[in-house]
Amino acid sequence: MGYMEREVLLDKSLGSIYKLVNLAARRALEIAEGQPKLVEANPSMKPSTVALLEIAAGKIEAKKTKTKE
């Protein structure tokens, strides 16, 4: 696995490190529970690494939420 630039990952998670961590954690849990991987990954890779690869590849993106006014 190569280096993933933080800016690429932040762009996919609406610019927030907190949203990035939440998105990656949720996706890693799905992968750990048996959901198929959306990118080519070594079977020995941790689910969290695979989740970050999926985010960097644009396979997983954060959704904008509506705010109360």
Secondary structure, DSSP 8 states (H G I E B T S, - for coil): -----HHHHHHHTTT-HHHHHHHHHHHHHHHHTT---SS---TTS-HHHHHHHHHHTTSS---------
